Amino acid sequence: MVETQNSYDVVIVGGGLVGIALACALGDQPLRVAVIEALPFETNRSASYDDRTIALAYGARPIFEAMGVWQQLAADVTAIKRIHISDRGHFGAARLDCNDVGCEALGYVVPSRCMGEVLMARVAQFDNVELLCPARVTSLEQDEHAATIVIEREGEQQMLRSGLLVVADGTHSAIREQLQVAVDRHDYGQRGVIANVTPSRHHDNVAFERFTDSGPMAMLPMDESRCALVWTVSEARADELLTLDDEAFLAELQDRFGNRLGRFEKVGNRAAHSLMQIVAQEQVRDRLALIGNAAHTLHPVAGQGFNLGLRDVAVLADLINTAAVSGEDVGSATLLADYAEWRRNDQRYIIGFTDSLVRLFASPLLPIKAARSAGLVALDLLPPLKRWLTRHAMGLGGKLPRLSRGLPLQEK
Ligand SMILES: Cc1cc2nc3c(=O)[nH]c(=O)nc-3n(C[C@H](O)[C@H](O)[C@H](O)COP(=O)(O)OP(=O)(O)OC[C@H]3O[C@@H](n4cnc5c(N)ncnc54)[C@H](O)[C@@H]3O)c2cc1C
């Protein structure tokens, strides 16, 4: 039997980093919000050498400040002051420096566990946000008036009605599939091997992006002199790297990365993620919007996936709030069209940039190898080009919503 229905202004399916960030942004607003999450909301509080990390673009900071969570996060973040981009075995390197753009950092590295904990603690403070979990969506219908969602929770079926349904259920979004939203999918046939490593030389707050003939590797600065490694390799190579003992793994890493950080001395647990790009061909429909990985999953080479999702959040929250305070419909076709339009350029740029980076540096063709070396040199020598690229990668390009300018959605 389906229980009586509950009415909400916004229902968010998926309480991952992006979904929960939207719930935080909408906290304390004149809205009734629900988050449906398949897994129990639990966080692992034990500190570990192997914290998974996210590189936050500088533009994430004002958003988190305006949401009132930056102070809590600040204890766990490591600033990226410089980025060093190089192509193994080829001349040319590019260096991006926070001083060139007048910011105290180009970005920040934060363990995703810490970010999850901080966002969860924040969302729990809001009376207008309900967390429905563990729960799963069993059916969904929408028309121009509302979205109707049936969920199963604790063995009971519950019907919810909402003015707006936000789909944030990740890369393999079941809701996206159920709605038969077409996607552009590209499987890179690669996996990202991730691990924390400790080099003998301190990272000095430099993030390294190193392209090698077997795939790109990112080395991000962390606390306690650790670095977070994301090493992109073929499927077969990933299996090999996972089974090597620590000493052999560190030797392979040293060979590929070189000696910029001295000797690699310690490695934590290793894991591998399949790498693909999945982009939904439609991000809005009657009464619904797809955001985060459900809308666009990227190769992690440029560390932009979560950042792009967070900017979806900032824009959507801005539009929802503007509608709500003026008594307008928060799920109207106009609002959703405005959302899609506002997000179009940033998404296109970041998706195209990330995909081109993977393909360009994977090419074995000599003219392309020569061109990319020349490109790195040109980038290093052309300050205006470098500033433009840096500002976009920092999430500071285009028209910025209130949260991205560090302003709360509503003045108190
Ligand atoms: C190796 C690697 C390194 C990365 N590094 C970076 C980086 O440095 N910087 C960066 O910006 N990004 C990075 N990313 C990308 C980033 O991790 C993702 O973009 C981000 O976590 C996506 O968040 P999300 O909330 O959209 O999706 P998810 O984190 O996948 O969350 C989806 C949520 O929905 C829930 N869910 C799923 N199905 C249902 C359902 N039917 N009903 C209810 N709930 C459901 C899930 O349980 C989950 O909690 C990296 C990714 C990888 C793989």
The ligand as a Gaussian input file, in Angstrom:
#p B3LYP/6-31G(d) Opt

LIG

0 1
 C       39.730000       8.656000      -9.565000
 C       38.863000       9.884000      -9.515000
 C       39.387000      11.100000      -9.082000
 C       38.603000      12.251000      -9.074000
 N       39.162000      13.428000      -8.708000
 C       38.447000      14.570000      -8.776000
 C       39.032000      15.821000      -8.436000
 O       40.184000      15.895000      -8.053000
 N       38.256000      16.952000      -8.542000
 C       36.961000      16.899000      -8.964000
 O       36.316000      17.958000      -9.062000
 N       36.367000      15.723000      -9.262000
 C       37.075000      14.563000      -9.180000
 N       36.482000      13.365000      -9.482000
 C       35.049000      13.367000      -9.846000
 C       34.144000      13.410000      -8.621000
 O       34.501000      12.359000      -7.736000
 C       32.668000      13.262000      -9.044000
 O       32.405000      14.185000     -10.068000
 C       31.699000      13.535000      -7.890000
 O       31.994000      12.743000      -6.778000
 C       30.264000      13.256000      -8.364000
 O       29.356000      13.451000      -7.305000
 P       27.799000      13.129000      -7.500000
 O       27.166000      13.491000      -6.190000
 O       27.296000      13.733000      -8.756000
 O       27.741000      11.562000      -7.737000
 P       28.028000      10.388000      -6.690000
 O       29.142000      10.755000      -5.803000
 O       28.143000       9.150000      -7.498000
 O       26.713000      10.313000      -5.803000
 C       25.527000       9.755000      -6.247000
 C       24.700000       9.380000      -5.026000
 O       23.432000       8.908000      -5.455000
 C       23.094000       7.736000      -4.729000
 N       22.188000       6.958000      -5.580000
 C       22.494000       6.250000      -6.692000
 N       21.383000       5.722000      -7.222000
 C       20.341000       6.096000      -6.426000
 C       18.951000       5.882000      -6.457000
 N       18.380000       5.163000      -7.430000
 N       18.188000       6.406000      -5.488000
 C       18.743000       7.161000      -4.501000
 N       20.067000       7.405000      -4.436000
 C       20.860000       6.891000      -5.389000
 C       24.413000       7.057000      -4.457000
 O       24.322000       6.186000      -3.346000
 C       25.318000       8.254000      -4.195000
 O       25.312000       8.625000      -2.841000
 C       37.240000      12.191000      -9.489000
 C       36.693000      10.972000      -9.883000
 C       37.493000       9.835000      -9.908000
 C       36.880000       8.541000     -10.368000

